[in-house]
Amino acid sequence: MLKNKLLVAALVSAFSVSAMADDAAPAAPASPFSTNVSLTNNYLYRGISQSGANPAIQGGFDYAGASGLYIGTWGSSISWLGDAGTPRSGLELDTYGGYRGTGGPVSYDVGYLRYNYSGSFNTSLAPKADTNEVYGAVTYSILTAKLSYSLGDLFGFVASSGSTYADLTANYPIGDTGYAIGAHYGKQNVHGTGNDVYTYSDYKVFASKDLGTGYSASLTVSGTDAKDAGYTSAQGIKLGKTAIVAALSRTF
């Protein structure tokens, strides 16, 4: 996501046989539509578990046009909203759209993302967790730098409009082995009176493997200093302790 959120990427391998070039049928154009689904033992987002350190099922649907424009939706089972004593929400459903392009050796991505959470909540105690962000990312070689900016309250923090998340990710594919390794560092700044105490950093290293036929697997070791920033279960957020996350995904 856009949500830095868990590393869903795969390639589909295929082969064809033709007796004569003149008789070969033209290849069908690649579809701009794609679907993905994954299973993970823990849904981490910006270093903090959204599923109470429990397994989650996730999936999404995307359209990516040849012009660079794209739209999509992505969802995951969650539990963190219920940890604060509010009515439990079991679903996060995100919607997004943007534009990807290239300029010389650099590629870029700009867009809008809305995080939607099911259920009804007592907004007299805190704003709803629904959040709107705009983002911009620049990629050069194996490095991607990204900045996300909240247009309103961030994940239920009062008067937190203008909060930012800046991150740097390196993703290195190992030749044609299907393996890739990488590392990530991010900084969540929560703006607004009294909210700055919740600013924290997260970091992770990861490896992924293309298993063929649309399948991929990933393993991530993630950590954060969110506990030092004052995050407790009273905020409805599971502490971002060091965690190992395994995921199996498929795109089609």
Protein Blocks (a to p, Z undefined) as FASTA:
>chain_A
ZZlmnopacddddddddfbfklpccdddddfbdcdddddfbdceehiafklopacddddd
ddddfkopacdddddddfklmmnopacdfbdcdddddddddehjbccdddddddddedjd
dfkloccfbdcdddddddehjbccdddddfbdeehiahighiacddddddddehjnopac
dddddddddedehklmmgccdddddddddebjhiacdddddddfklmnopafknopacfd
ddddddddddZZ
